[in-house]
Amino acid sequence: MIRYFVGLILLAGCSSTEEISTSNHYIQREAMSILRTSDIKVAHKHAHNIIGESADIAGAVGNVKDTTPWWGDMITYGAIALAIIGVCFLLWYT
């Protein structure tokens, strides 16, 4: 789910998405380090790094603008126009 979300953000193409992508890769690398180690102190160090990167992602997400593509607005306005035409048609023939 997170990869899907990051993938959608990457498609938006803003500079914050690069930061989110970089932090995501760093988090994955640190998580793999936790899985490979048996020393609890090393695992805590990697977990602390993950928490820091998560905070960076939370800050970067605020800079990402959610936009609707041009065709999304066109579909919305088209549906509204069809609804109005349908209501006029029904009123005309009743």
N, C-alpha and C positions, 0 to 999 in steps of 0.2 A: 504494500500500500504506500509506503514511504517513497519507494522508487518511482511509483506512478506519479505521486505528487511532485517529486523533484523533476521528473521528466516533463510534466506539464509546465512547471515553472521555467524550465530551460527553454521550452518552446516560446515563451513570452519574450525572451531575448533581452533582459535588462541586466545591468551590472551586478545587482544583488543576487541574481541567479547563479552567477559564477562563484560568488562567496558561499552560497548554500551548497553548491555542488562540491566545492573544495572541502568544506567542512564535513559533508556527508562521506566523502572518500576517507578523510582523516578518521572519522568516527568508526568506519568499518575496519580500518587498519588497526585502530586501538582495541576494538572489540575482539578481533582475531588474536591480538597479543594476549588479551585476558584469557582466552580459551586455551592458548598454548602454554601458559605459565602455571606452575604449581606453587609458586611463592606468593603468599597473600599480600605482602608489601608491594611487590611489583604489580599485582592485580589492582591494588588500591590506587597506585600511581596512574595506571592506564584509565581506571574508572574516573579519576579526578580530571584527566584530560578530556574524556568524553563529556563530562558535565560542562566543562568550559566551552567546548565546541558547540554543545547544544544551546548554550546561552548566546553564542555568536549567531547561530541559525535563527533563534527567536528574534534577535535584533534585526537581522537581514530580511526576514519575512515582512516586517513592517514597511520596508522600502519597495516591495513588489506591488505593482499596480495590477489589479484584476481588470482586464479589458474584455469587451465583447467584440468579436470580429464583425466586419462590415455586413456580412451576410446574415448574422444573427439579428441585427436591428432590422434588416430588410424583411426577414421572415416575421418578426413581431408586428411590424407595421402592415405587412400584407395580410396577416391573420385578422388584425383589427379592421382593416378595410373590407375584407370578405364578410366579417360579422356584421358590419354596418350595412353592406349591400344586401345580405341575407335578411336582415330585419326589415329593410325598406321593401324588399320583394314580398315578404310575408304581409306587411301592412298594405301594400298596393293591391294584392289579390284577395284580401279578406273583407 
